[in-house]
Structure formats: structure tokens, C-alpha cells
């Protein structure tokens, strides 16, 4: 029979086994304690003015309201969906702008974002595409359809220049948007993988 000092060790192992592979909202909590999923994002660019602008969303963590940040439209890839299909679906749902998959360029970047949101730990491997507002404006803009969590956590949708982002004290995801935009505005056709990024 195991001694009393073995009981906490066994209980901890049992708890770890119960968490490993646990399904939370259709997402799998892996042995490393994170929800792993694939995602797709869109850098929707407005080239109609003197300075390029990106469509950005301002959000906050509902469990840490003081932490707010700018991020790009996008989200998780659903079953039997390509990353391009997910990108245009998420863009339409979150902003109302409709695109066809062939109007996306890229992915220009790939990365794995590691972050906590709503008290859950995520690891999301993302494809990031570029698209032009002019293509989206060729179609009637739809009403955005936000999930309950998006209604709770999204505060604003705005067109911003790089200078606007640099002047804002809030975090920007991906942070690479604070650097030169030439890499995606004048994309050379090579997808760049930035590996794991802590957010």
C-alpha cells in the first residue's frame, strides 16, 4: 500500500492525466497545459490615401480588463476548413468586409502565438495574409457577427497607420506591425516563419 506521502503525488498525476487531452469548447488542452489550435489572420490594407492604413481591432482580456491591445482580424480554423477559408470567414464575421480566397496574398507570415486569454492558456499557429480594401469594397459590406466573447472583449475597430500604432501606448499583436510595413506591402512571395512568439 502506498504511504500517505505518496497520495499527493498520485493525486497530482491523476489531475495531470485528466487535464491532458481535455476538450474545452472544442479545443484540446495538451500535455503542456495549453489549448493548441490553428488560426488565420488578415492584414486588410487601405492604400487609398497618402499613407497606408491597416484595419485593426482594439480589445481587452475580459478577465484582465486593464490589459488592452490592438490586434488584426482573424481567429481559429474550423474543421475541414483551409487557412484561406478561415481568414475570409473571420474577416467577414468580425468586420463585415467580404473577400474571396484568391484575393488574399500569402501567407506572408506564419508564427505560433503563445498567450493567455480569458484565463485560458493558448498556443495558436497562425497563417497571416494580406488583402486590399479595394477588393472588399467591390462588394456590399455585411453586418459583423460577433460571438458573445467578442462582444465582451472587442472595444473598437479602426483604420490605423503605422505611426498611429507607434504613438499608442497599448500593445500591438503581432508586434512586428510596429516595424516597417514594406515586407507585406511589397511582398516578395516568400512566406516568413517567425516561430514561437510570447504575447
N, C-alpha and C positions, 0 to 999 in steps of 0.2 A: 504493500500500500504506500502511496506517495505521502511524504511528510507534509506538514502544514506549510512549510516554506515553499513547497513546490506548487501549491494551489494557485497563488497569484500568477506564477509563470504559466501554468496551464490555462488559466482564465484569459490571460493576455493573448496567448497563442490562439485560443478559440475565437476571441474577439477579432484578431487579425484575419483569421480564416473567414469569418463571417463578413468582414468588410471587403476582402479581396474578391473581385468579380461581382460585387453587389451592384444591382441595377438601380439607378436613381434617375427617374424621369426619362428612361430610355437610354441613359448614358452609363457606361461601365466604370465603376471605381476599381482601379487596378491595384496590383500588389504594392505599388509605390504610394498608394493613398491618394491618387489624383484621378479625376474624371478625364479620360482621353477621348478626344473626338477630332474629326477633320472639319476644317472650315474654309470659307471663301470670302474674300472682301473685294470691294470695288473702289478704285480711286477715280471718281467721276470728276472730270476736268472741264471747267468753263474757260474757253480760250477766246471768248468774245470781247474781252476788254483789253486794256493796255497791259494788265498783269494777270497771269493765270490764277484761277481760284479753284479750290477743291471743296466738294460738298462734305462737310464734317458734322458729326453729331456730338453734342455735349451731354454727358451722362454722369451718374454718380452711383456708388455702390449703395444699395438700399440698406445694407447692414452697417455701412460706414458713411453716412450722409455727407460728412465733411470732406470726403475724398471725391473730387470731381475731375473729369478728364475729357479730352477730345478724342474721338475715335472715328474710324471710317465705317460706312455701311457694310454689313455682312453678318455672317453667322455660321451655324453648323450645317454640314452637308447631310441631307436626309438619305435614307436607304434607297438604293437604285437611282441615285442622282449623281451627275458629274459635278465637278467643281464649278464649271462654267454655268451649268443649270442652277446650281445653288447661288452663285453670285448674282445672276439676273433676278432670281426669285427674291432673294433677301433685299436687293436694292429696291425692287418694286414694293415689297411689303413695308419696308422701313421709310421710304421716301416718296413713293408714288411714281418714280421715274421708271419707264419701261424700256428695256433693251432686248435685242436678240443676242443669242450667244456668240454669233460670228462678229458682233460689233465690239467684243471685248478683245483687248490686246494682252498677250501674256499667257500664263502668269509671268509678270515682270519680276516678282519676288516670291520666295517661299520662306517660311520660318515656322518655328514652334514656339508659340507664346505660352509662358508658364505664369499663371496668375490666380488670385483668389477673387471670387465674386459671389456675393450673397452667402458668405460663409462656406462656400464650396471651393475646393482646390481643382483647378483645371490645367490641362495640358492640351493645347489646340494647335494642330499642324495646319497651317493656312496657305492657300494659294491667293496671291494678291494680283488683281487685274487692273488695267486702265481702260477707261472709256470716255467718250466725248459727250458733253451735254448736248451738242448739236444733234447727235443721233437720237438721244432720248426725246428731244423737243420735236422731232418729226412725228411723234405720236402724242395722243392726248394723255396728259398726266392723270394718274389714278389717285384715289384716296389711299393714304397709307393705312396699313392694317397692322396695328401693334399688338403684341401679346400683353397679357396682364403685367408681366415683369417689365416689359419695355415701357408701358405706360407709367409704371412706378419709378423707373430709373433714367429715362431719357428726358432731358430738360429743354433741349434746343436743337434745331437743325439749321445750319448756317453755311453760307459760302465764304470761305476764308482764303486769304493769300498766305504765303509762307511767312511774310512779315507779320501778319496778324497772329499766327501761331507763336512766332518767336516773342512777340510782345505780351502774350498771355502767360500768366504765372502757373496755369494749370498744366497737368501732364498731357502729353500727346502720344497716342498709340496708332501706328507704330512710331516710335521716337525718330526714326530715320526721316520722317517728314519735316523735321526741323533742319535737315541738311538740304543741299541743292536738289531741286526737283528735276534737273536735266536728265537724270538717269531714267526716269519714266516718261517725261515729256518727249524725250528724243530717244526712245528705247531702241537698242541695237539688236533686239531679237534674242538675246541671251537671258535665260532665267537665272537669277542670282539667289542662292540659298544662304540665308543668314543664320541658320542653325537655331539653337535654343536661346530664347530671349526672355529674361525675367521682367515681368511687369507687376 
